[in-house]
Amino acid sequence: MSLAEFTSSLDTLLLAAEKSLGLVADDAGLEELRVLYTGAKNGQLKTIQKGMGVLSPVEKPAAGKKFNEVRDAVQAAIDSAAARIGSSATTGVTIGGTAAVSKKSGPQVDPTLPGLRPRLGRLHPITQTIEDLKEIMGRLGFSATEGPEIEDTWHNFVALNIPEDHPARDPLDNFYLATAGKNSSDPTALDAKLLRSQTSTVQIRAMETQQPPLRIISLGRVYRPDEADMTHFPMFHQMEGLWIDISVTMAQLKSVLRMFATSYLGGDVTIRFRPSFFPFTEPSVEVDYFWNDQWVEFGGAGMVDPNVLKAVGYDPEKVSGFAFGLGVERLCMRRYGITDIRDLFRSDVRFLRQF
Ligand code: DAH
């Protein structure tokens, strides 16, 4: 065999290989062609390669180079045929595994394996409680509104009829902010800023922007520099309620709080008002619920003080109203039997995912 014959037999082989590999449609056919052209024992490339032995030493380098080129080209044609079949093969998978699937065409789908189960997150129990409370109060006609957590002394104290010398304004009982306002280091200044110590601030904000009648609740965080223990935490949540109209009564206040407690805690909850004092209500009461054979305090309430109505520009001769503030953690803890408030804020998912 001459070099010319050697070269032309390689060219013929490559032509035939590219043509047939370009047409092959399934894996069995591809495997047949692979063996035909590149089979290690009797493949056509192998046969031609054996003929190289008779060529003269001068011809051998050129022959070897040509052989390598053709061998690589055949391999490339096999690869591209496999890729073409492989992509259509994976879309043709049928359950029971009857579709032909190429061994070489990448990761296979086994539809009989169980799927990857997504890890579902859930809402924090306090967030769930807030949603529940909004829903219950919504049924009683109260719409939810929000106010800022960084407040000025006007909304947190002054407009709520809390005088300058009231112990509730003591810097030791509040988180005053040193950064905001030009007189911010002076807690008596009207533009002093603090983390709100109660959601009653939102009563003022709502009345400043809306005219009566008004029936709102506001749920959110409040802050007090308390040492954390089983029942205290420096940040907690309150639900504030406010109903202003031409003839709102204390009997309605009691009914609303009783219906609310019955809905949230379940059963027919008995409610008790104990005389108390808050600067922004007159008369004022502490609200207790009878729960598991004992009276438990849930917050404060009362009829909105005329001074508060005046502070927001309402006429106390024309409108009246009631207000209340309840502890959200307390409600949530009662309902779920949580005994330590700190558990709610440790961010331990083993605890939180129970709810
Ligand atoms: N703001 C009071 C507190 O944090 C709770 C409260 C009492 C709210 C009486 C009210 C109310 O709206 O009328 O202790």
Residues whose N, C-alpha, C, O or C-beta is under 5 A from the ligand:
A	BS01	DAH	S197 Q198 S200 G241 F278 T281 G300 A301 G302 A323 F324 G325
